[in-house]
């Protein structure tokens, strides 16, 4: 039983980076759609409540200047390429 387990661990370990990459892409996709929805509701020249909440949750030590929804969408669009 342990020999079988030892043989399967490297196969399973190969999928871990793929899972992490997939989760990162899903988070980025969620954020893009959330900002799209906020732009639809508030317009593109307003500060994003979602990004403000995420920055507060990340406890950003240096306060970032207020960015508009349009600026965040453009930055994420360039980041995801």
C-alpha positions as CSV (number, residue, x, y, z in Angstrom):
1,X,0.0,0.0,0.0
2,X,2.7,2.5,0.8
3,X,4.6,1.7,-2.4
4,X,1.5,2.6,-4.4
5,X,1.1,5.8,-2.4
6,X,4.7,6.8,-3.0
7,X,4.3,6.2,-6.8
8,X,1.1,8.4,-6.9
9,X,2.5,11.4,-5.0
10,X,4.6,12.8,-7.8
11,X,1.7,12.4,-10.2
12,X,-0.6,14.3,-7.9
13,X,2.1,17.0,-7.2
14,X,2.2,17.9,-10.9
15,X,-1.3,19.1,-10.7
16,X,-0.8,21.5,-7.8
17,X,0.7,24.3,-10.0
18,X,-2.2,23.8,-12.5
19,X,-4.8,24.1,-9.7
20,X,-3.1,27.3,-8.3
21,X,-2.9,28.8,-11.8
22,X,-6.6,27.9,-12.4
23,X,-7.7,29.5,-9.2
24,X,-5.7,32.7,-9.9
25,X,-7.4,32.9,-13.4
26,X,-10.8,32.4,-11.8
27,X,-10.1,35.2,-9.3
28,X,-9.0,37.5,-12.0
29,X,-12.0,36.7,-14.1
30,X,-14.3,37.3,-11.1
31,X,-12.6,40.7,-10.5
32,X,-12.9,41.7,-14.2
33,X,-16.6,40.9,-14.2
34,X,-17.2,42.6,-10.9
35,X,-15.5,45.8,-12.2
36,X,-17.5,45.6,-15.4
37,X,-20.7,45.4,-13.3
38,X,-19.6,48.4,-11.2
39,X,-18.8,50.4,-14.3
40,X,-22.3,49.6,-15.6
41,X,-23.9,50.7,-12.3
42,X,-21.8,53.7,-11.3
43,X,-19.9,54.8,-14.4
44,X,-16.2,54.6,-15.0
45,X,-15.2,57.8,-13.2
46,X,-16.0,56.7,-9.7
47,X,-13.8,54.9,-7.2
48,X,-14.4,51.2,-7.1
49,X,-16.0,49.9,-3.8
50,X,-14.8,46.4,-4.5
51,X,-11.2,47.4,-5.0
52,X,-11.4,49.6,-1.9
53,X,-12.7,46.6,0.1
54,X,-10.0,44.3,-1.3
55,X,-7.2,46.8,-0.5
56,X,-8.5,47.2,3.0
57,X,-8.7,43.5,3.5
58,X,-5.1,43.1,2.2
59,X,-4.2,45.8,4.7
60,X,-2.1,47.8,2.3
61,X,0.5,49.6,4.4
62,X,0.8,52.5,1.9
63,X,-2.4,54.1,0.9
64,X,-2.8,54.1,-2.9
65,X,-4.3,57.1,-4.6
66,X,-7.9,56.8,-5.4
67,X,-8.3,55.0,-8.8
68,X,-11.4,55.0,-10.8
69,X,-13.2,51.9,-12.0
70,X,-12.0,52.6,-15.6
71,X,-8.4,52.8,-14.4
72,X,-8.7,49.5,-12.5
73,X,-10.3,47.8,-15.5
74,X,-7.5,49.0,-17.8
75,X,-4.8,47.9,-15.4
76,X,-6.3,44.4,-15.0
77,X,-6.8,44.1,-18.8
78,X,-3.1,44.7,-19.3
79,X,-2.1,42.5,-16.4
80,X,-4.1,39.5,-17.7
81,X,-2.4,39.5,-21.1
